[in-house]
Amino acid sequence: MNQEDAVTTLRSENEALRTENEQLRGELTLLKERLHVLEGWVAKESRQMDPDKHCPSCHQSLRGGERFCPWCSFNLTFACPFCGSQNLLFDRFCLHCGQPLSSL
């Protein structure tokens, strides 16, 4: 194989890798969007399931006000869909904008 053929082959392989990279980035973006939707659904179900302040993941009792479960490290916060500020799973209203969260 001469030098020109090697360069052509490398350019072709590089273009194929760029195309594959773009496809993977698109798939990653879709997966992140799906994860965001699922996290919202889990947070909603967790608030509805457990009004007695137990961790939705390990079901251990919580003292109240924790951002993460002290037993299993489950994230006990979620972003307000109206303003984006962080709230605890058991909050009924957003602490920043006052919008109701209990119907989510």
C-alpha positions, 0 to 999 in steps of 0.5 A: 500500500502506498502513502496515498492509499494509506491516507485515503484509508485513514480519512475514510476510517476517520469519517466513519468514526465521526459518523458513529460518534454523532449517532452515539451522541444522538442516542445519548441525548435521547437516553438522557431525555428519557431518564429525566422523564423517568426521574420525574415519574419516580419522584411523583410516585414516591411523593404519592406512595409514602406520605409518612416520610419513608425513603421510597427506595429502602423504606427506612424512616426519615427524620425530615429535611434530608436531601439524601436517604441516610440509609441508601443515599437515595436522592430525596430532591427534585426540580420544580417543573415551574422554576427549576429550584430543588425541593424535597420529595415530600414538599407540597409547594415549591419553596422558591416560586410557591407553585403546588407540587402535590399534584405532580 
